[in-house]
């Protein structure tokens, strides 16, 4: 399966070792939630940056729900 990550980059899920939600605090009281991935060659990237954890969980759920449905491109909606 292919996913389109931030920007116009396409990532092949076959080469992703792990995917998770990372909470990043830019300043006091200002958090962002990043859906991150790590490739088999140990490079990391961000699928999507969201304003709330719930939005990030929805992005992750979209990816997981599509994973076993064959090779396709999954576009993640804006958070």
N, C-alpha and C positions, 0 to 999 in steps of 0.2 A: 504494500500500500504506500502511496505517496501522500505527503502532507505539505501544504504551502504554509511556510512560517512567515514571520514578520518580514516585511519587504517583499521581494518576489522570489525568494529562495524555495526550492522544492527539495524535500528530504525523503529518502526512501526508508520506510519503517523497518525494513529488513536489517538495516545497519545501525539501528538505535538500540543501545544496550539498556538504557533506563530513561524514564520520563517521570517528572514530579513537579509539584508546586513549590516554588521558593518565595518566601515572604521577604521583601526588601523594604527597609525604612530609609527613605531619602532624608527626611528631616523629622523633627519631633512632631508626632501626630500625623505624618503623611506616609502611608504605606502603599506599596504596589505589590501585586502578586504576579509572579512570572511562571508560566508553564515552560519548564526547561527540559532539555534532553541531552543525553550523552551518547555519542556515536561509538562504534566499536574501536575506532582508532583514537579514542580518548579526547575528541574535541567536543565542546559543548556549544549549545545554542539556545535561543529562546523561541518557542512556538508563538507565544502571545503574551503581552503585558496587559494585565487587567487591574481595575480599580478595587475590586472586592474579591474576597476568597471564593464566594459563591460563583462569580463569573468564571474564575479560574477553574473551579471544579467542573463547571459546565463544559468548558473547553476540553478538559481532560476526558470527561465522559463522552463527548462527541468522538474523540479519537478512539477510545476503547470500544465504543459501540460499533464503529465502522471497521475495526481491525480484521475481523474474520469474514468480511463480505467480499473478498477479492481485491484485485489491484485497481485502485481508483485514487483520484486526487481529492483530499478532504480540505475544503476551504473553511477556515475558522472565522466566524462572524466577529465583527468589531466588538470589543468590550468597552 
